[in-house]
Amino acid sequence: MTRRQTIVGITIFSVVCLAIGVIWTLRTQPPSGSPWWAGKDPKVRFEVWEPGKDMATVGMTLPKKSVDTMVALGMKAKIQVGDYSLDIQQHWKRIQALPPGQRLALQDDGATLYAWIETSDVKPAPVTPYDSTAADSAGI
């Protein structure tokens, strides 16, 4: 290879890498600025709580890098448990923008789906089951 061909090859490679980075960033839609979980090893947690149950029906933990990859590549990122479903791509921007220790709660046919990001130093308080009989007796 001549020197000119090498320079052209490196330039094309650099432009392709830059384009992939820009497309990746646009697809994953990270929050502006420096999010609280940046530079840590974040994990994305999901739980499904059904009425009348004292434990989560489903609990799932995924590395945030894996979820970013699924969203960026347009892969099907849907959690389905029985009749309940959560489309991660639809709610990903809201999940990433959550403050430390907060959960995104979504109601779906009586069940509550929780999603949040946690790190080794930031974990939200445990979810307590919702007791509808106590709420009815309290007049809520």
C-alpha positions in Angstrom: 0.0 0.0 0.0 1.1 3.5 -0.7 1.1 6.2 1.9 -1.8 7.9 0.3 -3.9 4.7 0.3 -3.1 4.2 4.0 -4.2 7.8 4.9 -7.4 7.4 2.9 -8.1 4.1 4.6 -7.5 5.5 8.1 -9.7 8.5 7.3 -12.6 6.4 6.1 -12.3 4.1 9.1 -12.3 7.1 11.4 -15.4 8.6 9.8 -17.2 5.2 10.0 -16.4 4.9 13.7 -17.6 8.5 14.4 -20.9 7.8 12.5 -21.5 4.6 14.6 -20.9 6.6 17.8 -23.3 9.3 16.8 -26.0 6.9 15.7 -25.5 4.8 18.9 -25.9 8.0 21.1 -29.0 9.1 19.2 -30.6 5.7 19.5 -30.0 5.1 23.2 -31.0 8.7 24.1 -29.0 9.2 27.2 -30.0 12.1 29.4 -28.2 15.4 28.9 -25.2 16.3 31.0 -23.6 13.7 33.2 -26.1 11.3 34.6 -25.6 10.0 38.2 -24.9 6.5 37.0 -22.2 7.4 34.5 -18.8 5.9 35.1 -20.2 3.2 37.5 -21.4 -0.3 36.7 -25.1 0.2 36.5 -27.7 -2.5 36.4 -31.3 -2.1 35.3 -33.9 -3.9 37.5 -37.4 -4.8 36.7 -40.1 -6.2 39.0 -43.8 -7.1 38.4 -46.1 -6.9 41.4 -49.6 -8.4 41.2 -52.4 -7.4 43.6 -52.7 -9.7 46.6 -49.2 -11.1 46.3 -46.6 -10.6 49.0 -43.6 -11.0 46.6 -42.8 -9.8 43.2 -44.1 -12.2 40.5 -41.1 -11.5 38.3 -37.8 -9.9 39.1 -35.0 -9.4 36.5 -31.6 -7.7 36.6 -29.8 -6.8 33.4 -26.5 -4.9 32.9 -27.3 -1.4 31.5 -24.8 -2.0 28.7 -27.0 -4.9 27.4 -30.1 -2.9 27.5 -28.3 0.0 25.7 -27.3 -2.5 23.0 -30.8 -3.8 22.6 -32.3 -0.3 22.3 -29.5 1.0 20.0 -29.7 -1.9 17.6 -33.5 -1.8 17.5 -33.9 -5.3 19.0 -37.1 -6.4 20.5 -36.8 -5.4 24.1 -40.1 -6.4 25.7 -40.7 -8.1 29.0 -43.9 -10.2 29.0 -45.3 -12.0 32.1 -48.6 -13.6 31.4 -50.9 -10.7 30.3 -48.5 -8.0 31.4 -45.9 -6.5 29.1 -43.3 -3.7 29.3 -41.7 -2.4 26.1 -38.3 -1.2 27.3 -37.7 0.9 24.1 -40.8 2.9 24.8 -39.8 3.8 28.4 -36.0 3.8 28.1 -35.6 7.5 28.1 -37.7 7.9 31.3 -35.9 5.0 33.0 -32.5 6.6 32.3 -33.7 10.0 33.6 -34.8 8.7 37.0 -33.0 10.3 40.0 -30.9 8.1 42.2 -33.0 5.6 44.2 -36.3 6.3 42.3 -38.4 3.8 40.4 -40.6 4.1 37.4 -44.0 2.6 38.2 -46.3 1.6 35.4 -49.8 0.2 35.9 -50.9 -2.6 33.6 -54.2 -4.5 34.1 -53.9 -4.4 37.9 -50.3 -5.3 38.1 -47.6 -2.7 38.8 -44.4 -2.9 36.8 -41.3 -1.2 38.4 -38.1 -0.3 36.6 -35.1 1.4 37.9 -31.3 1.8 37.6 -29.1 0.9 40.5 -25.4 0.8 41.2 -23.4 -0.8 44.1 -23.7 2.4 46.1 -27.2 3.6 45.1 -30.1 1.2 45.7 -33.7 2.1 46.4 -35.7 0.9 49.4 -37.4 -2.4 48.9 -40.8 -2.5 47.4 -43.6 -3.3 49.8 -46.7 -5.0 48.5 -49.8 -2.9 48.1 -52.6 -4.0 50.4 -55.9 -3.0 48.8 -57.9 -4.1 51.9 -56.0 -1.7 54.1 -56.5 1.1 51.6 -60.3 0.3 51.5 -60.6 0.2 55.3 -58.7 3.5 55.6 -61.1 5.2 53.2 -58.5 5.9 50.5 
